[in-house]
Amino acid sequence: MKNYKLKTHKGTAKRVRATGSGKFVHFKMGRNHLRRRKSSRILRSLDKTRSLSVGDTRKMTRLLPYS
């Protein structure tokens, strides 16, 4: 009997990545559109990565099986 390969969810793979310790990180929303009217403080905070919550991490293990 064949063991079938699991498919990676490509939309999630473009937005989320796994760290070495197994956590998942992503960028905050609102980074690309209308940046001129946002303050420098807000823009600096949007450029940092943010870790996902525990509940979302369980979902990511199904969507990104090989990460």
C-alpha positions in Angstrom: 0.0 0.0 0.0 1.3 3.5 -0.9 2.0 6.2 1.6 0.6 9.3 0.0 2.4 12.6 0.3 0.7 15.4 2.2 0.1 18.6 0.3 1.4 22.0 1.6 -1.1 24.8 1.7 0.7 27.3 -0.6 -1.2 30.4 0.6 -0.1 29.6 4.2 3.4 28.8 3.1 3.8 32.3 1.7 2.6 34.0 4.9 3.9 31.9 7.7 7.3 30.2 8.4 8.5 27.9 11.1 11.4 28.7 13.4 14.1 26.3 14.5 12.3 25.6 17.8 9.0 24.7 16.0 7.1 27.9 16.5 5.4 29.7 13.7 6.0 33.4 12.9 4.3 35.8 10.6 4.2 39.5 9.8 1.4 41.7 11.0 -1.2 42.9 8.6 -1.4 46.4 7.1 2.2 46.7 6.0 1.9 47.4 2.3 -1.1 49.6 1.7 -1.2 53.4 2.5 2.1 53.5 4.3 2.5 57.2 4.0 -0.3 58.1 6.4 0.9 55.8 9.1 3.3 57.0 11.7 6.9 55.9 11.8 6.3 54.2 15.1 3.5 52.1 13.7 5.5 51.2 10.6 8.4 50.0 12.7 6.1 47.8 14.7 4.6 46.4 11.5 8.0 45.4 10.2 8.6 42.9 13.0 7.6 39.3 13.0 5.1 38.0 15.4 4.6 34.5 16.7 1.3 32.6 16.3 -0.8 31.6 19.2 -0.9 28.0 20.4 -4.3 27.3 18.9 -3.2 28.5 15.5 0.0 26.5 15.8 -2.0 23.3 15.8 -3.7 24.4 12.6 -0.4 25.2 11.0 1.0 21.7 11.5 -1.8 20.4 9.3 -1.4 23.2 6.7 2.4 23.0 6.6 3.2 19.3 7.2 6.9 19.5 6.2 8.0 22.6 8.0 
